[in-house]
Amino acid sequence: MGLKLIGIGILEKKEGELYAFEYPYKIIDTGNWSVKHNGTMVEFSHELTNGTYPYFYTKTIEFLP
């Protein structure tokens, strides 16, 4: 059983085990990452289709002059 964290992927965690932020979990599936950029912006995209709740996450950062 794994734990899905948006922007990270699926972590190896046993059923019933409590999540501990400071514990270094093994990443089972990182999903697919892509990065696009030009002179004024960077766009990060993360797609994870494994598991019950697949998602597509995009974050865009625009730099001001």
Order of alpha helices (4+ residues) and beta strands (2+ residues): beta-beta-beta-beta-beta-beta
